[in-house]
Amino acid sequence: MEPYITINGRKIGSDFPTYIIGEVGINHNGSVEIAKYLIDVCIKSEADCVKFQKREFDDLYTKTVLENSKILDQQTYYTLYAQKRAELSFNDLKFLKKYAENKGLDFLCTPFDKKSVDILEKLQINAYKAGSPDLTNFPLLNYICSKKKPMILSTGMSTLNEIEKTVNFLNTKNIQFCLLHCNSTYPAMKEDINLNFIKTLKKFGVPVGYSGHERGLAISIAASLLGACIVERHITLDRTMKGPDHAASLEPEGFRRLIRDIRVIEVAKGQEKRFLSRGEYFNRNILGKSLVTTMSIKKGEIFTEEMITSKSPAKGISPQFYFEFIGKKALRDLNFEEYLKYSDLGRTASDIKLNPCYNWGFIVRFNDYKNYIQYKPKLFEFHFSDQDLFASLDKWFSETVNAELAVHAPTNWDDDVLDISADSEILQSRSIESIINTIDITKQMVKYFIKQKDKPVKMVLHAPGINRFERINDIELYYKNLHDALQSIDFNGIELLLENLGPFGWYYGGQGFNNIFYNPKEIREFLEKEKLKMAFDTSHAAMYVNSLTKNKITIRQFYKEVEHLIRHVHVADTIGTMGEGLQIGEGMINFKEFLPELIKSNLSYLPEIWLGHNYGGRGFIHGLNKITDIVMNS
């Protein structure tokens, strides 16, 4: 894990969401009302922290300067005058701290002298921010360190040698600290910012952020992308107000946009791994190519380049295997435009040794379940399409299967999403009809599954409350729709299992928003009220966890919240908030923290790897073996 510090229970580092500070500084111009308004700006913009400044002038400046300030050069006189005019009292700061913290906002304040540190200690400040002027001020830094609280330290107007010496000094003090890259010019010119210095600061092995004094938003956003775990910007009511910092500050709308864009960047920058999103998988299947024959071919004929081409959709073997076919014998009779398969190269999934454990199974369709009978799974889960609901079972079943049966209700009807929680009567009605048809065909299938006798069949169902364009706040409407719809359906002979979902859904036209059934607390409350159980999907749970910017939880915490309600498990890895269905170990889930406990409870489970059925189910078999390795080595 990358280095981090903790402020008020919040971890701050490269592995966590950017900690964004609204620096009021002295931009309140001595007015508590303006200060309070700028705190509200931070709250409405969803910043993490608001920061002020504190000076005790007799401890900060020499007596000569304070008594004869007019003899100073004009810039120093102007700065000192502005500082004095904007100084807030202890009671002012106490009021503002309470106001901010009552609204969930961290409150920090920069002390410029030891007396100010003492005042902030009386305020019970959680951490300290030391400004660039004091990076070399060892007496002050030492005094702050004596309070044993985390420190944020800006590095403006300092050389690399000075920064290194201060870092070495702080490392002897046994405190948490981080560095902020900074150019201490107000405003700073873009040519002088030198964002790449963030990389140099990271070599000190402490968290690194950015304190910006430039105009605009782009540079601060770029700093976040370069790994700044803290972004601090001055904020003001109006950049034309009198005072030394206003011109280099952001007005309320600019600060709101800055935070919005940083949060977008956090989600978008992802991981240093390549993965396919669910939408890419859809488009890969539709737009991708597979190898097909250009003529009828008899078993034993030698493949030539003229006999094979690549065409859409991608339902067969990848065109990357094209040249491996040339010069080989056909292993079976092939019709015109028949898809070539992995087995046509003489390779099957049977060359992988399957080593499953506990109560495992496969995800199947009517056209491929027989391929998996040889492995003797405990359970088959049939994933239905809308067309499967009207299939002739005599076509697919000629004998019984020594396994249990589970089914997954369709998630789509033609080019639309099925959603039993929908606020559209037409869509909800169609979804209810689909579930009733799913129940009907499931009951017809029971006679073919020996181990399903006298047991209700597990039926997995999605109830996303999906909206294509936005997240809806009135989630109670969706839960009411779900309740009413379930009450209208006869589930006799069926064990209904509602599956936890990710925060985002997928339309054929792009990403949508799931509005319910992704928050574990809401899931638990609904299922307990309705006396229902669930299917737990590790990939979906991870997508929810990854979407959180505040009050983050682990997947284990998600699992423990709903543990007593789980009856069936789908296992797959995930990256980000849409990269679901990855092979186990290829994403970012720490399976060791929860999967052994889950599997050893003897719940039914199966790997739900995207395209895991390809090449005779190699992806599923690899997934089962990886699960066994994790469980048995725990």
C-alpha positions in Angstrom: 0.0 0.0 0.0 1.1 3.5 -0.7 1.9 5.8 2.3 -1.0 7.6 3.9 -1.8 9.8 6.8 -5.1 9.8 8.8 -7.0 12.9 9.7 -10.2 12.6 11.8 -10.5 8.9 10.8 -10.0 9.6 7.1 -7.1 8.0 5.3 -5.3 10.3 2.9 -3.0 8.9 0.3 -2.7 7.7 -3.3 -4.9 4.7 -2.6 -7.8 6.8 -1.4 -10.0 9.6 -2.9 -8.4 13.0 -3.2 -8.7 15.0 0.0 -9.9 18.5 -1.2 -9.3 21.5 1.0 -11.1 24.8 0.5 -8.6 27.4 1.7 -10.5 30.4 3.1 -7.2 31.7 4.5 -7.9 35.4 5.1 -10.3 35.8 2.2 -13.1 36.4 4.7 -11.5 39.9 5.2 -12.2 39.7 8.9 -16.0 39.0 8.5 -17.4 35.9 10.3 -20.4 36.0 8.0 -18.2 35.8 4.9 -16.2 33.0 6.6 -19.4 31.1 7.3 -20.7 31.6 3.8 -17.4 30.2 2.4 -17.8 27.2 4.7 -21.2 26.7 3.1 -19.5 26.8 -0.3 -17.2 24.0 0.7 -20.2 21.9 1.9 -22.3 22.5 -1.2 -19.2 21.7 -3.4 -18.6 18.5 -1.4 -15.1 19.4 -0.3 -13.5 17.4 2.5 -12.1 20.2 4.5 -12.1 24.0 5.1 -9.0 25.8 6.2 -8.3 29.1 7.9 -5.1 30.9 9.1 -4.1 32.1 12.5 -1.4 34.7 13.5 -0.4 36.2 16.8 1.5 39.2 15.5 3.7 39.9 18.5 5.0 36.3 18.2 5.3 36.4 14.4 6.9 39.8 13.6 9.6 41.8 15.2 8.6 44.7 17.5 10.3 47.2 15.2 8.2 46.1 12.2 4.9 46.2 14.2 5.6 49.6 15.6 7.0 51.2 12.5 5.3 49.3 9.7 5.2 52.4 7.4 8.9 52.2 7.0 8.6 48.8 5.2 8.5 48.5 1.5 5.0 48.9 0.0 4.4 45.1 -0.6 5.3 44.1 2.9 3.2 46.9 4.4 0.2 46.0 2.3 0.5 42.3 3.2 0.8 43.0 6.9 -2.1 45.4 6.8 -4.3 42.8 5.1 -3.3 40.2 7.6 -4.2 42.4 10.6 -7.5 43.5 9.1 -8.5 39.8 8.5 -7.5 38.3 11.9 -10.2 36.3 13.6 -10.5 35.9 17.4 -10.4 32.7 19.3 -14.2 32.8 19.7 -14.7 33.4 16.0 -12.6 30.3 15.1 -14.4 28.3 17.8 -17.7 29.1 16.3 -16.6 28.4 12.7 -15.0 25.1 13.7 -18.2 23.9 15.3 -20.3 25.2 12.3 -18.1 23.3 9.8 -17.8 20.1 11.8 -21.6 19.9 12.5 -22.0 19.7 8.8 -19.5 17.0 8.3 -16.6 19.2 7.1 -13.1 18.9 8.5 -11.7 22.1 10.0 -8.0 23.0 9.7 -6.1 26.1 10.4 -2.5 27.2 9.6 -0.6 28.6 12.6 2.2 30.9 11.7 3.8 31.1 15.2 3.9 29.1 18.5 1.2 31.2 20.2 -1.2 30.4 17.4 -0.4 26.7 17.9 -1.4 27.0 21.5 -4.7 28.7 20.5 -5.4 25.9 18.0 -4.7 23.3 20.7 -7.4 24.9 22.8 -9.7 24.4 19.7 -8.8 20.7 19.7 -7.7 20.8 16.1 -7.3 17.4 14.5 -4.2 18.1 12.3 -2.0 21.0 11.3 -1.2 22.7 8.1 2.2 24.4 7.9 2.5 27.0 5.1 5.4 27.3 2.7 7.0 30.2 4.6 7.7 27.8 7.5 9.1 24.8 5.7 12.5 25.9 7.0 11.2 27.1 10.4 12.5 24.2 12.5 11.5 25.9 15.8 7.9 26.1 14.7 7.8 22.7 13.0 9.3 21.1 16.1 6.7 22.8 18.3 3.9 21.5 16.0 5.4 18.0 16.1 5.3 18.0 19.9 1.5 18.0 19.6 1.7 14.5 17.9 -0.9 15.3 15.3 -0.7 14.8 11.5 0.9 17.6 9.6 0.4 18.9 6.0 3.4 20.9 4.8 3.6 23.1 1.7 6.9 23.3 -0.1 6.6 26.6 -2.0 9.6 29.0 -2.1 12.0 26.3 -1.0 14.8 24.4 -2.7 15.1 20.7 -3.1 17.9 20.6 -0.5 15.8 22.5 2.0 12.9 20.2 1.4 15.1 17.2 1.9 16.5 18.6 5.1 13.1 19.3 6.5 11.8 15.8 5.6 14.8 14.3 7.4 14.0 16.4 10.4 10.3 15.4 10.5 11.3 11.7 10.1 12.9 11.9 13.5 9.8 13.2 15.1 7.6 10.1 14.8 4.6 12.0 13.3 2.5 11.5 10.2 3.1 14.1 7.6 2.6 14.8 3.9 4.1 17.3 1.5 2.2 19.7 -0.9 3.9 20.8 -4.1 3.3 24.5 -4.4 4.4 27.6 -6.2 4.0 30.5 -3.8 3.2 33.3 -6.3 -0.3 34.8 -6.2 -1.4 34.1 -8.9 1.2 31.6 -10.2 1.9 31.5 -13.9 1.3 28.2 -15.6 4.9 28.2 -16.9 6.2 28.2 -13.3 4.0 25.4 -11.8 6.2 22.5 -12.7 3.7 19.7 -11.8 6.2 17.0 -12.6 7.9 17.9 -9.3 5.2 15.9 -7.6 7.0 12.8 -8.8 10.2 14.0 -7.2 8.4 14.6 -3.9 7.0 11.1 -3.9 10.5 9.8 -3.7 10.6 10.9 0.0 8.1 8.1 0.8 5.3 10.3 2.2 1.9 11.2 0.7 2.2 14.1 -1.8 -0.5 16.7 -2.7 -0.8 20.0 -4.4 -1.5 23.5 -3.2 -2.5 25.7 -6.2 -2.4 29.4 -6.6 -2.9 29.5 -10.4 -5.9 30.8 -12.3 -8.4 28.3 -13.6 -9.0 24.6 -12.9 -7.0 22.6 -15.4 -3.7 22.6 -13.5 -5.2 21.4 -10.2 -7.2 18.7 -12.0 -4.0 17.6 -13.7 -2.2 17.5 -10.3 -4.8 15.0 -9.2 -4.2 12.9 -12.2 -0.5 12.9 -11.5 -1.2 11.4 -8.1 -1.7 14.4 -5.7 -3.7 12.9 -2.8 -4.6 16.4 -1.5 -5.7 19.3 -3.6 -5.9 22.7 -1.8 -7.3 25.8 -3.5 -8.0 29.3 -2.1 -11.7 30.2 -2.4 -13.4 33.6 -2.4 -16.8 35.3 -2.9 -15.3 37.5 -5.6 -11.8 37.6 -7.1 -12.0 41.3 -7.4 -12.3 41.8 -3.6 -9.5 43.6 -1.7 -6.8 41.4 -0.3 -3.6 39.6 -1.3 -5.1 36.2 -2.1 -8.4 36.9 -3.9 -7.0 37.1 -7.4 -5.5 33.6 -7.1 -8.7 32.1 -5.6 -11.7 30.2 -7.0 -15.2 31.6 -6.8 -17.9 29.2 -5.6 -18.9 27.9 -9.0 -15.3 27.3 -10.0 -14.6 25.4 -6.8 -17.7 23.2 -7.3 -16.5 22.4 -10.9 -13.0 21.6 -9.7 -14.3 19.0 -7.2 -16.7 17.6 -9.7 -14.0 17.1 -12.3 -11.5 15.7 -9.8 -14.0 13.1 -8.8 -14.6 12.2 -12.5 -10.8 11.9 -13.0 -10.6 9.6 -9.9 -13.0 7.2 -11.4 -11.6 7.4 -14.9 -7.9 6.9 -14.2 -8.6 3.3 -13.0 -5.8 0.8 -12.6 -2.6 -0.2 -14.4 -4.4 -3.2 -15.8 -6.3 -3.7 -19.0 -9.8 -5.0 -18.7 -13.0 -5.1 -20.7 -16.1 -3.3 -19.4 -19.5 -4.9 -19.7 -20.3 -2.6 -22.6 -17.1 -3.6 -24.4 -18.0 -7.3 -24.0 -21.4 -6.6 -25.6 -19.8 -4.7 -28.5 -17.1 -7.3 -28.8 -19.7 -10.0 -29.3 -21.6 -7.9 -31.8 -18.9 -6.0 -33.7 -16.0 -8.4 -33.2 -15.0 -11.1 -35.7 -14.8 -14.9 -35.6 -13.5 -17.4 -38.0 -16.1 -19.0 -40.3 -15.8 -21.3 -43.3 -16.3 -19.9 -46.8 -17.5 -23.3 -48.2 -18.5 -26.8 -47.1 -15.5 -28.8 -45.9 -15.3 -32.5 -45.4 -13.6 -34.1 -42.4 -9.9 -34.8 -43.3 -9.6 -32.0 -45.9 -6.7 -29.6 -45.5 -7.5 -26.0 -44.5 -6.3 -23.4 -47.0 -6.6 -19.6 -46.7 -9.5 -19.6 -49.2 -11.6 -21.9 -47.0 -11.7 -19.5 -44.0 -12.5 -15.9 -43.4 -13.4 -13.6 -40.5 -17.0 -12.3 -40.0 -19.2 -10.8 -37.3 -20.6 -11.5 -34.8 -17.9 -13.0 -32.6 -19.5 -16.4 -31.8 -16.6 -18.6 -32.6 -12.8 -18.7 -32.3 -10.8 -15.5 -32.6 -9.3 -14.5 -36.0 -5.9 -14.5 -34.2 -6.0 -18.3 -34.7 -6.4 -18.0 -38.4 -2.9 -19.1 -39.4 -3.0 -22.0 -36.9 -5.7 -23.6 -39.1 -3.9 -23.3 -42.4 -2.4 -26.6 -43.4 -4.2 -28.6 -40.7 -6.9 -31.3 -41.3 -10.5 -30.6 -40.6 -11.6 -32.7 -37.6 -15.2 -32.8 -38.6 -17.6 -32.0 -41.5 -18.2 -28.3 -41.7 -21.0 -26.4 -43.5 -20.8 -23.1 -45.4 -20.3 -20.2 -43.0 -20.1 -22.4 -39.9 -18.2 -21.0 -37.0 -14.9 -22.6 -36.2 -14.3 -23.6 -32.6 -11.4 -24.1 -30.3 -12.0 -27.8 -30.5 -11.4 -27.7 -34.3 -7.7 -27.2 -33.4 -7.8 -30.4 -31.4 -7.9 -28.6 -28.1 -10.6 -28.9 -25.5 -11.2 -27.8 -21.9 -10.6 -31.4 -20.9 -6.8 -30.8 -21.1 -7.2 -28.7 -17.9 -7.5 -30.6 -14.7 -10.5 -29.5 -12.7 -10.1 -29.3 -9.0 -13.3 -27.9 -7.4 -14.3 -27.8 -3.8 -17.5 -27.8 -1.8 -20.9 -27.0 -3.4 -19.8 -25.8 -6.9 -21.5 -25.5 -10.2 -21.5 -24.1 -13.8 -23.4 -21.3 -15.5 -24.9 -22.8 -18.7 -27.3 -22.4 -21.5 -29.5 -25.0 -23.3 -27.0 -25.4 -26.1 -23.9 -26.1 -23.9 -24.9 -27.7 -20.6 -24.1 -31.2 -21.9 -20.4 -30.1 -22.3 -20.1 -29.8 -18.5 -21.8 -33.1 -17.4 -18.5 -34.9 -17.6 -17.2 -32.8 -14.7 -20.0 -33.9 -12.4 -20.9 -30.5 -10.9 -23.3 -30.2 -8.0 -25.4 -27.6 -9.7 -26.3 -26.1 -13.1 -27.5 -22.5 -13.2 -29.3 -21.9 -16.5 -29.1 -18.2 -17.7 -32.2 -17.6 -19.7 -32.6 -15.2 -22.6 -36.1 -13.9 -23.4 -36.2 -16.5 -26.3 -35.3 -19.4 -24.0 -38.5 -19.0 -22.1 -40.4 -20.5 -25.1 -37.9 -23.3 -25.9 -39.0 -26.9 -26.5 -37.4 -28.9 -23.7 -37.6 -32.1 -25.7 -35.1 -30.6 -28.1 -32.5 -30.1 -25.4 -33.1 -32.9 -22.8 -33.0 -36.5 -23.7 -31.9 -37.9 -20.3 -31.8 -36.9 -16.7 -28.8 -35.0 -15.1 -27.4 -35.9 -11.7 -27.2 -32.4 -10.3 -29.3 -29.6 -8.8 -31.0 -27.0 -10.9 -30.9 -23.2 -10.6 -32.0 -20.5 -13.0 -31.3 -16.9 -13.7 -34.3 -14.9 -15.0 -33.7 -12.9 -18.2 -32.3 -9.4 -17.8 -33.3 -8.2 -21.2 -36.3 -8.4 -23.6 -35.2 -7.7 -27.2 -33.3 -4.4 -26.9 -34.7 -3.3 -23.5 -33.8 -4.0 -19.9 -36.2 -6.0 -17.8 -36.9 -4.3 -14.5 -39.5 -5.5 -12.0 -38.9 -2.3 -10.0 -39.5 0.0 -12.9 -41.6 3.1 -12.6 -42.9 2.5 -16.1 -46.1 0.3 -16.0 -45.4 -1.1 -19.4 -41.8 -2.2 -18.5 -42.8 -3.5 -15.1 -45.7 -5.5 -16.7 -43.4 -7.0 -19.3 -40.9 -7.9 -16.5 -43.6 -9.6 -14.4 -44.7 -11.6 -17.5 -41.1 -12.6 -18.1 -40.7 -13.8 -14.5 -43.9 -15.8 -14.7 -42.7 -17.5 -17.9 -39.3 -18.2 -16.2 -41.2 -19.9 -13.4 -43.2 -22.0 -15.8 -40.3 -23.3 -17.8 -38.3 -23.9 -14.6 -41.0 -26.2 -13.2 -41.0 -28.1 -16.5 -37.2 -28.6 -16.2 -37.2 -30.0 -12.7 -38.0 -33.6 -13.8 -34.6 -33.7 -15.7 -32.5 -32.9 -12.6 -32.2 -35.9 -10.2 -31.0 -33.9 -7.1 -33.7 -31.3 -7.4 -36.5 -33.6 -6.4 -38.7 -32.2 -3.7 -36.7 -29.0 -3.4 -37.6 -25.5 -4.5 -35.5 -24.3 -7.4 -33.2 -21.3 -6.8 -34.1 -18.5 -9.1 -31.8 -15.5 -9.4 -33.5 -12.2 -10.2 -32.2 -8.6 -10.9 -34.3 -5.7 -9.6 -32.2 -2.6 -10.4 -34.7 0.2 -10.5 -32.7 1.4 -13.5 -32.7 4.8 -15.0 -30.7 5.6 -18.1 -29.8 9.2 -17.4 -29.6 9.9 -13.7 -29.6 8.6 -10.2 -33.0 9.0 -8.6 -33.3 10.1 -5.0 -36.7 8.6 -4.3 -35.6 5.0 -4.0 -38.6 4.2 -1.8 -40.7 4.3 -5.0 -38.6 1.6 -6.6 -38.7 -0.6 -3.5 -42.5 -0.2 -3.3 -42.7 -1.2 -7.0 -40.6 -4.3 -6.3 -42.7 -5.2 -3.3 -46.0 -4.8 -5.2 -44.7 -6.8 -8.2 -43.4 -9.7 -6.1 -46.8 -9.9 -4.3 -48.5 -10.4 -7.7 -46.4 -13.5 -8.6 -46.9 -17.1 -7.4 -43.4 -18.4 -6.5 -44.6 -21.8 -5.4 -41.8 -24.3 -6.0 -39.3 -21.5 -6.4 -36.7 -20.1 -4.0 -36.5 -16.5 -5.1 -33.0 -15.0 -4.7 -32.6 -11.3 -5.4 -29.1 -10.5 -6.5 -27.0 -7.5 -5.3 -26.1 -5.3 -8.2 -23.5 -2.7 -9.0 -24.3 1.0 -8.9 -24.4 1.2 -12.7 -26.4 -0.8 -15.2 -26.1 -1.4 -18.8 -28.4 -0.5 -21.7 -27.6 -1.6 -25.2 -27.1 2.1 -25.8 -24.7 2.6 -22.9 -24.4 2.9 -19.2 -27.4 3.5 -16.9 -27.9 4.0 -13.2 -29.2 1.3 -10.9 -31.1 3.0 -8.1 -31.7 0.1 -5.7 -30.2 -3.2 -4.6 -26.5 -2.2 -4.4 -26.3 -0.8 -0.9 -25.8 -3.6 1.6 -27.8 -2.0 4.4 -30.8 -1.3 2.1 -30.6 -4.8 0.7 -30.6 -6.3 4.2 -33.5 -4.1 5.4 -35.7 -5.0 2.3 -35.0 -8.7 2.4 -35.6 -9.0 6.1 -38.9 -7.1 5.8 -40.0 -9.3 2.8 -38.6 -12.5 4.4 -36.5 -13.2 1.3 -33.0 -14.4 0.6 -30.3 -13.3 -1.9 -27.7 -14.4 -4.4 -24.4 -12.7 -3.5 -22.3 -11.5 -6.5 -18.7 -10.6 -5.5 -18.1 -8.6 -8.7 -21.2 -6.4 -8.1 -20.3 -5.9 -4.5 -16.8 -4.7 -5.4 -18.3 -2.3 -8.0 -20.4 -0.7 -5.2 -17.4 -0.6 -2.8 -15.2 1.0 -5.6 -17.9 3.7 -6.2 -17.7 5.0 -2.7 -15.8 8.3 -2.1 -16.8 8.7 1.5 -17.6 6.2 4.3 -15.8 3.5 2.4 -16.3 -0.1 3.3 -14.6 -3.4 2.3 -16.2 -6.2 0.4 -15.9 -8.3 3.6 -17.9 -5.6 5.5 -20.5 -5.8 2.6 -20.6 -9.5 2.9 -21.0 -9.6 6.7 -23.9 -7.1 6.5 -25.9 -9.6 4.4 -24.3 -12.9 5.4 -27.3 -14.4 7.0 -29.4 -13.8 3.9 -27.1 -15.4 1.3 -28.2 -18.7 -0.3 -26.1 -18.7 -3.5 -22.9 -17.1 -4.8 -21.6 -15.8 -8.1 -17.8 -15.3 -8.0 -15.8 -13.0 -10.3 -13.3 -10.3 -10.1 -13.7 -6.5 -10.8 -11.8 -3.4 -11.6 -13.5 0.0 -11.0 -17.3 0.4 -11.1 -18.0 -1.2 -14.5 -15.2 -3.7 -15.0 -17.2 -6.7 -13.8 -16.9 -10.4 -14.6 -13.1 -10.6 -14.7 -11.2 -13.8 -14.1 -10.4 -14.3 -10.4 -7.1 -12.7 -9.6 -7.1 -10.3 -12.6 -9.0 -7.5 -10.8 -8.6 -5.8 -7.5 -10.7 -7.9 -5.1 -9.0 -9.3 -2.1 -10.8 -12.7 -2.1 -8.7 -14.0 0.8 -10.5 -11.7 3.3 -14.0 -13.2 2.8 -14.2 -16.0 0.1 -12.9 -19.0 2.2 -15.5 -18.3 4.9 -18.2 -17.9 2.3 -17.4 -21.1 0.4 -16.8 -23.2 3.5 -20.3 -22.4 4.7 -21.4 -24.9 1.9 -23.5 -22.4 0.0 -23.9 -23.2 -3.7 -21.5 -21.1 -5.8 -20.1 -20.8 -9.4 -17.7 -18.6 -11.3 -19.4 -16.0 -13.4 -16.5 -15.1 -15.7 -17.4 -13.1 -18.8 -16.9 -15.4 -21.9 -15.9 -18.1 -19.5 -18.0 -20.6 -21.6 -15.7 -20.1 -24.6 -13.4 -22.9 -25.6 -15.3 -25.5 -23.8 -15.6 -23.5 -20.6 -11.9 -22.9 -20.0 -12.6 -19.6 -18.2 -15.1 -21.3 -15.8 -12.7 -24.2 -15.1 -9.8 -21.8 -14.4 -12.1 -19.9 -12.1 -13.1 -22.9 -10.1 -9.5 -23.9 -9.7 -8.5 -20.4 -8.5 -11.4 -20.5 -6.0 -10.1 -23.9 -4.7 -6.6 -22.5 -4.3 -7.9 -19.5 -2.3 -10.2 -21.6 -0.1 -7.8 -24.4 0.6 -4.8 -22.2 1.3 -6.6 -19.9 3.7 
